[in-house]
């Protein structure tokens, strides 16, 4: 079972992914992966205030929200899982042809982070 803090971290990370942020292989001192977003490198947990995340999410045109409750949470988690899997596939595809060791390391770290997020989502289900 995930703690409330871990759940909030994942929500912030996925919100930044959904808004087009690019996960890097570097990590912030809080342990969260750093992202490239709007031309800056940011920590989704420490650098982006909760109000800003909520405001930006509200500004986006989004499909109708599912009913509240377990079903809505499951659908949200499935969306997050799908996005993470798509990002992982893109990273793996790029890794296949990569020859620069630093970039290989970066991509491997991104894969590791993606797998951790997927595992956390799976633990949350069970």
N, C-alpha and C positions, 0 to 999 in steps of 0.2 A: 504494500500500500504506500502511496506517495504522500509526503507531508504537504501541508498547505503552501509552504515556501517553494518547494520543488514544482508544485502545480502552477504557481504564479510565474516562476521562471520559464516554464515551458510555454505558458500562454503568451508571455512577452516575446519569446524567441519566435514562436510560430506567427505571431502578429507581424513581426518584422519580416519574416519570410513571405507572408502573404502580401505585404506591401511592396515586395520587390527587393528587399535587402539580400545581399550576397554574403553567405557565411564564409569567413576566412579560416585559415588553419590556426590562427593565433587565439589566445584566450586572455580574458581580463583577469585581474587579480582575484575577482570574486568566483572565478571558475567557469563563467559563461563564455561561449565562443564570441569573438568579435565579428562584427558585420561591416560591410561597406554599404552605406545608405546615404543617398543624397550627397554624394561626393565626400563623405566623411567616414572615418572608421569609428564605430560606436559599439558600446556594450548595451545589448537590449535590456539588461537588467538594471544597470546603474545609470546609464547616460540618457535614457529616454524616460521622462517622468510618466507615471501612470496616466495622468490627465491628458498628456499629449497623445499617448497610444489610443486612449478612448476617443479623443477628439478626431484623430485621423481615421479611426475605424468608422466613426459616425459619418464622416465626410464622404467616405467611399460609397458608391452605389453597390449594394449587395442584394443577393436574392432574398426572398422572404425567409425569415428565421423559422426553424421548426419549433414545435411546441416545447415549452420548458420541461425539464425532467431528465430522466435517464436516457430516453430516446434522443433528445437533443444533444446531450453530452456524447453519446455514442456516435452520432452523425458528425459532430465536431471533431471527435478523435479520429474518425475514419478520414475526414478531410485532411487533417494534419498528417496522418499516416501516409495518405496518398501523395501529398506535397513532398514530404521527406523522401519517400521512395523515388519519386521523379527526380529530385535533386541528387539522390545517391546514384541513380542510373546515369545522370549527366556527368557526375564526377568520375564514375568508373569508366565510362566511355572515353573521357579525356585522358584518364590515367593510362589506358592501354598504349597510346602512342607517345606518351611523355618520356623524355630521356633525361631531363634536368632533375638531379637528385633532390634539390630543394623543393621543386614543384611536386615531385612524387611524394615527398614527406608531407607537404601541405594537403595534398589530395587524400592521402591515407588518414591524416588527422580528421579531415572533414568526414570521411567515411566512418571513422570511429565515433564521432559525435552523433552522426545520423543514426547509427545503430543503437547508441545509448538512448537516444530519444525514442526510437521505436520500441525498445525494451521497456522503457518507463511507461509508455502508452499501453503496452501489453499488460504490464503489472497492474496498471490502473483498472483495466477491464476485469481482471480476475480478483 
